[in-house]
């Protein structure tokens, strides 16, 4: 198969990094550009793709990337579509849409059968306002989906929050470390994993538990959070002093490539950038670029949610976009006061409450 026949434009690894992104259209086009490695892996995966819970911050760009990487196959995006214009936008990109409340068993059962499923649904922010709803979204919905799509490959988005805090001077939590997190939200995420794990064991469903730490877009993410605080002269709390981050395009590509690396039973994989990144250093770096002063508050804790991404690097290689390039893009975007999603990550929280 000639991989270039699957995507008409230049591939991501054939393009120089842009110095900046003029607008959201340019950013989203770049995020939707596949690499040679992604095309190669998707060529080994048969069948169409359904994305459940596409309406979040990452879903629309993952859907566009999948559309470009899966020529001749259906990409079906499922959500409630409560955000105005989202459904129309996806359909304009050649993506089929299905409106569905995933808490409705009949609606889930009525979804079209698909060989490949990426599960992105979940509840985080506001989780402590309604614990019952949080557990229903994060454990009950996965249970239903795992049973309905027992014949599919399922890549289920999870989070680094399933781990306990680990020392910042260590190697980060690897997939062998048992989940033991603080807070109801994080424990409900363990429940989500357990549901997919149980039904994968019972039904032989191949899959991956995609433990993601902080995907970065210019409009949201830890880098944007820190940069905006520095730009606006607000204090940066460094108590949660260290994080892993990854460019959203790299995270989405690895999620899709996990379909080609599915295991039976399903198994966890840590996904983020390999660097342990200092929040203090980030604030000072943005201050330098903005010619401003960084207001630092707090003292770094000796532990944080940090992951060892060695397994993902062995499978997929080093992320395409390095940290310094992400910082430069975010600094340019924030300094031009381009649009923000207005959805802070709350990376500062150490009590598991969001």
C-alpha positions as CSV (number, residue, x, y, z in Angstrom):
1,X,0.0,0.0,0.0
2,X,1.3,3.5,-0.9
3,X,0.7,5.4,2.3
4,X,0.5,8.7,0.4
5,X,-2.7,7.5,-1.3
6,X,-4.5,7.5,2.1
7,X,-3.8,11.2,2.6
8,X,-3.4,13.8,-0.1
9,X,-1.4,16.4,1.8
10,X,2.2,16.3,3.1
11,X,2.6,14.0,6.1
12,X,3.5,15.4,9.5
13,X,7.0,14.0,9.5
14,X,7.7,15.5,6.1
15,X,6.8,19.0,7.2
16,X,9.0,21.6,9.0
17,X,7.6,22.8,12.3
18,X,5.6,26.0,11.8
19,X,7.0,28.9,13.8
20,X,3.4,29.8,14.9
21,X,-0.2,29.3,14.1
22,X,-2.1,32.2,12.6
23,X,-5.5,31.1,13.8
24,X,-7.6,28.1,15.0
25,X,-8.1,26.8,11.5
26,X,-4.4,26.5,11.0
27,X,-3.9,24.9,14.4
28,X,-6.7,22.3,13.8
29,X,-5.4,21.5,10.3
30,X,-2.0,20.8,11.8
31,X,-3.5,18.6,14.5
32,X,-5.4,16.6,11.9
33,X,-2.3,15.9,9.8
34,X,-1.2,12.2,10.1
35,X,2.3,10.9,10.2
36,X,3.7,8.1,8.1
37,X,3.8,5.9,11.2
38,X,0.1,6.5,11.9
39,X,-0.9,5.7,8.4
40,X,1.2,2.5,8.5
41,X,-0.4,1.4,11.7
42,X,-4.0,2.2,10.6
43,X,-3.4,0.2,7.5
44,X,-3.1,-2.9,9.6
45,X,-6.4,-2.2,11.5
46,X,-9.5,-3.4,9.7
47,X,-12.9,-1.9,9.9
48,X,-14.5,1.5,10.7
49,X,-14.1,3.6,13.8
50,X,-16.5,5.0,16.4
51,X,-15.5,7.7,18.9
52,X,-17.7,7.8,22.0
53,X,-17.7,11.1,23.8
54,X,-16.3,13.1,21.0
55,X,-17.4,16.5,22.3
56,X,-14.6,17.2,24.7
57,X,-11.4,19.2,24.2
58,X,-9.6,16.4,22.3
59,X,-12.4,14.6,20.5
60,X,-12.9,16.8,17.5
61,X,-9.3,16.9,16.5
62,X,-8.9,13.1,17.1
63,X,-11.9,12.6,14.8
64,X,-10.4,14.7,12.1
65,X,-7.0,13.0,12.4
66,X,-8.7,9.6,12.2
67,X,-10.6,10.7,9.1
68,X,-7.4,11.6,7.4
69,X,-5.7,8.4,8.5
70,X,-8.5,6.0,7.5
71,X,-9.3,6.7,3.9
72,X,-12.3,4.8,2.6
73,X,-13.6,3.9,6.0
74,X,-16.3,5.4,8.2
75,X,-15.4,7.6,11.2
76,X,-18.5,8.0,13.4
77,X,-18.5,10.6,16.2
78,X,-20.9,10.1,19.1
79,X,-21.9,12.6,21.7
80,X,-24.9,14.5,23.1
81,X,-23.7,17.5,20.9
82,X,-24.8,20.1,23.4
83,X,-22.2,22.6,22.2
84,X,-23.7,24.6,19.3
85,X,-22.1,24.0,15.9
86,X,-20.0,21.0,16.9
87,X,-22.0,18.5,15.0
88,X,-22.1,20.6,11.9
89,X,-18.4,21.2,12.1
90,X,-17.6,17.5,12.3
91,X,-19.9,16.6,9.4
92,X,-18.3,19.3,7.3
93,X,-15.0,17.4,7.8
94,X,-16.6,14.1,6.4
95,X,-17.2,12.6,9.8
96,X,-20.6,10.9,10.5
97,X,-22.3,11.9,13.7
98,X,-24.8,10.2,16.0
99,X,-26.4,12.1,18.9
100,X,-26.6,9.8,21.9
101,X,-26.9,10.0,25.7
102,X,-24.5,7.3,26.8
103,X,-26.3,7.0,30.1
104,X,-29.3,5.6,28.2
105,X,-28.8,1.8,27.8
106,X,-31.2,1.6,24.9
107,X,-29.4,4.4,23.0
108,X,-26.0,2.7,23.6
109,X,-27.4,-0.7,22.4
110,X,-28.7,1.0,19.2
111,X,-25.4,2.4,18.2
112,X,-24.0,0.9,15.0
113,X,-21.6,-2.0,15.4
114,X,-18.0,-0.9,14.7
115,X,-14.8,-2.9,14.6
116,X,-12.9,-0.1,16.4
117,X,-14.0,2.1,19.3
118,X,-12.2,4.9,21.0
119,X,-13.9,5.7,24.3
120,X,-13.4,9.3,25.4
121,X,-16.5,9.9,27.6
122,X,-16.2,10.8,31.3
123,X,-16.8,13.3,34.0
124,X,-14.1,15.2,35.8
125,X,-14.7,18.9,36.4
126,X,-17.6,19.3,38.8
127,X,-17.1,15.7,39.8
128,X,-17.4,16.5,43.5
129,X,-20.7,18.4,43.0
130,X,-22.5,15.1,42.2
131,X,-20.5,12.0,43.1
132,X,-23.3,9.7,42.0
133,X,-23.3,11.1,38.4
134,X,-19.5,11.0,38.3
135,X,-19.5,7.3,39.2
136,X,-22.3,6.6,36.7
137,X,-20.4,8.3,33.9
138,X,-17.0,6.9,34.8
139,X,-18.0,3.3,35.7
140,X,-21.6,2.5,34.6
141,X,-21.2,3.8,31.1
142,X,-18.0,1.9,30.5
143,X,-19.7,-1.3,31.7
144,X,-22.5,-0.9,29.2
145,X,-20.1,0.0,26.3
146,X,-17.8,-2.9,27.1
147,X,-20.7,-5.3,26.8
148,X,-22.3,-3.8,23.7
149,X,-19.0,-3.6,21.9
150,X,-17.6,-6.9,23.0
151,X,-16.6,-7.7,19.4
152,X,-14.7,-4.5,18.9
153,X,-11.2,-3.3,19.7
154,X,-11.6,-0.7,22.5
155,X,-9.1,2.0,23.3
156,X,-10.5,3.6,26.5
157,X,-9.1,7.0,27.6
158,X,-8.0,7.0,31.2
159,X,-5.8,9.3,33.2
160,X,-2.5,9.5,35.2
161,X,-4.8,10.3,38.2
162,X,-5.3,6.6,38.8
163,X,-1.8,6.4,40.2
164,X,-0.7,7.5,43.7
165,X,1.7,10.5,43.8
166,X,5.3,9.4,43.3
167,X,8.6,11.1,44.1
168,X,9.5,13.9,41.7
169,X,13.2,12.7,41.7
170,X,12.2,9.1,40.6
171,X,11.4,7.5,37.2
172,X,7.6,8.1,37.4
173,X,4.8,5.5,37.9
174,X,5.0,2.7,35.4
175,X,2.1,0.5,34.4
176,X,3.0,-2.1,37.0
177,X,2.3,0.3,39.9
178,X,-1.2,-0.5,41.4
179,X,-3.7,2.3,41.3
180,X,-4.2,4.0,44.6
181,X,-5.3,7.6,44.0
182,X,-6.7,10.4,46.2
183,X,-10.3,11.6,45.7
184,X,-13.5,10.2,44.4
185,X,-12.9,11.4,40.8
186,X,-9.7,9.5,40.5
187,X,-11.2,6.4,42.1
188,X,-14.1,6.4,39.7
189,X,-11.5,6.4,36.9
190,X,-10.0,3.3,38.4
191,X,-13.6,1.9,38.3
192,X,-13.8,2.8,34.6
193,X,-10.6,0.8,33.9
194,X,-11.8,-2.1,36.0
195,X,-15.1,-2.4,34.0
196,X,-13.2,-2.5,30.7
197,X,-10.7,-4.9,32.2
198,X,-13.4,-7.3,33.5
199,X,-15.4,-7.5,30.4
200,X,-12.2,-7.8,28.3
201,X,-11.3,-10.8,30.4
202,X,-14.8,-12.3,30.1
203,X,-15.3,-11.7,26.4
204,X,-11.8,-11.7,25.0
205,X,-12.2,-8.1,23.8
206,X,-8.9,-6.6,22.7
207,X,-8.1,-3.1,23.9
208,X,-5.9,-0.6,25.7
209,X,-6.4,1.6,28.8
210,X,-5.0,4.9,27.6
211,X,-3.6,6.6,30.7
212,X,-3.0,10.1,29.5
213,X,-1.3,12.9,31.3
214,X,-2.0,16.5,30.2
215,X,-2.4,16.8,26.4
216,X,-1.5,20.3,25.2
217,X,-3.4,22.5,22.8
218,X,-2.7,26.2,22.5
219,X,-6.2,26.9,23.8
220,X,-6.0,24.8,27.0
221,X,-3.6,22.7,29.0
222,X,-1.0,23.1,31.6
223,X,1.3,25.2,29.4
224,X,-1.6,27.5,28.5
225,X,-2.6,27.7,32.2
226,X,0.8,28.8,33.3
227,X,1.4,31.1,30.3
228,X,-1.9,32.9,30.8
229,X,-1.2,33.4,34.5
230,X,2.2,34.9,33.8
231,X,0.8,37.1,30.9
232,X,-2.0,38.4,33.2
233,X,0.3,39.0,36.2
234,X,-1.5,36.3,38.3
235,X,0.4,34.1,40.8
236,X,1.5,30.6,39.7
237,X,1.1,28.0,42.5
238,X,4.0,25.5,42.3
239,X,2.9,23.2,45.1
240,X,2.1,20.6,42.5
241,X,5.5,21.4,41.1
242,X,6.1,18.9,38.3
243,X,4.0,17.5,35.5
244,X,4.3,15.4,32.3
245,X,2.8,17.0,29.1
246,X,2.4,15.9,25.5
247,X,1.3,17.7,22.3
248,X,-2.4,16.9,21.6
249,X,-1.6,15.7,18.1
250,X,0.9,13.2,19.5
251,X,-1.6,12.0,22.1
252,X,-4.3,11.6,19.5
253,X,-2.0,9.7,17.2
254,X,-0.9,7.4,19.9
255,X,-4.5,6.7,20.9
256,X,-5.3,5.6,17.3
257,X,-2.1,3.6,17.0
258,X,-3.1,1.7,20.2
259,X,-5.8,0.1,18.1
260,X,-3.0,-1.7,16.3
261,X,-1.3,-2.5,19.7
262,X,-4.4,-3.8,21.4
263,X,-4.0,-6.7,23.9
264,X,-6.2,-9.4,25.2
265,X,-7.1,-8.8,27.9
266,X,-6.9,-5.0,27.7
267,X,-3.9,-3.5,29.4
268,X,-2.7,0.0,30.5
269,X,-0.3,2.2,28.7
270,X,1.1,5.5,29.9
271,X,1.0,8.3,27.4
272,X,2.6,11.7,27.9
273,X,5.9,13.5,27.3
274,X,8.9,11.7,28.8
275,X,10.2,14.9,30.6
276,X,9.5,15.7,34.2
277,X,8.6,19.4,33.7
278,X,8.9,21.9,36.5
279,X,6.0,24.4,36.9
280,X,8.4,26.9,38.4
281,X,10.7,26.6,35.3
282,X,7.7,26.9,33.0
283,X,6.6,30.1,34.7
284,X,10.0,31.6,34.5
285,X,10.4,30.6,30.9
286,X,7.2,32.2,29.9
287,X,8.1,35.3,31.9
288,X,11.4,35.5,29.9
289,X,9.6,35.2,26.6
290,X,7.0,37.8,27.6
291,X,9.5,40.1,29.3
292,X,7.4,40.0,32.4
293,X,7.8,38.9,36.0
294,X,6.6,35.5,37.2
295,X,4.8,35.6,40.5
296,X,5.6,32.3,42.2
297,X,3.6,31.1,45.2
298,X,4.0,27.9,47.3
299,X,6.8,25.4,47.6
300,X,7.2,22.3,45.5
301,X,5.9,19.1,47.1
302,X,8.3,16.1,47.0
303,X,5.7,14.1,45.1
304,X,3.4,14.5,42.0
305,X,1.4,12.6,39.4
306,X,4.2,11.6,37.2
307,X,4.4,8.7,34.7
308,X,7.1,6.5,33.1
309,X,6.2,6.5,29.4
310,X,8.8,3.9,28.4
311,X,6.3,1.4,27.1
312,X,4.7,4.0,24.7
313,X,8.1,5.1,23.5
314,X,9.1,1.6,22.7
315,X,5.9,1.1,20.7
316,X,5.5,4.6,19.1
317,X,8.9,6.4,19.4
318,X,9.5,9.8,20.9
319,X,6.6,12.2,20.6
320,X,6.8,14.2,17.3
321,X,6.6,17.7,18.9
322,X,9.2,18.4,21.6
323,X,8.5,20.4,24.7
324,X,10.4,23.5,23.7
325,X,8.4,23.8,20.5
326,X,5.1,23.5,22.4
327,X,6.3,26.3,24.7
328,X,7.1,28.6,21.8
329,X,3.7,28.0,20.2
330,X,1.9,28.6,23.4
331,X,3.9,31.8,24.2
332,X,3.1,33.2,20.7
333,X,-0.6,32.3,21.0
334,X,-1.0,33.8,24.5
335,X,0.9,36.9,23.7
336,X,-1.4,37.6,20.7
337,X,-4.3,37.0,23.1
338,X,-5.9,34.3,20.8
339,X,-8.9,32.3,22.0
340,X,-8.7,30.2,25.1
341,X,-11.3,27.5,25.9
342,X,-11.5,28.9,29.4
343,X,-11.2,25.4,30.9
344,X,-8.3,25.4,33.3
345,X,-6.8,21.9,34.0
346,X,-6.6,22.6,37.8
347,X,-3.2,20.9,37.8
348,X,-2.5,22.6,41.1
349,X,-5.0,20.3,43.0
350,X,-3.5,17.7,45.2
351,X,-6.7,16.5,46.9
352,X,-8.2,15.0,43.8
353,X,-11.1,17.5,43.9
354,X,-12.0,19.2,40.6
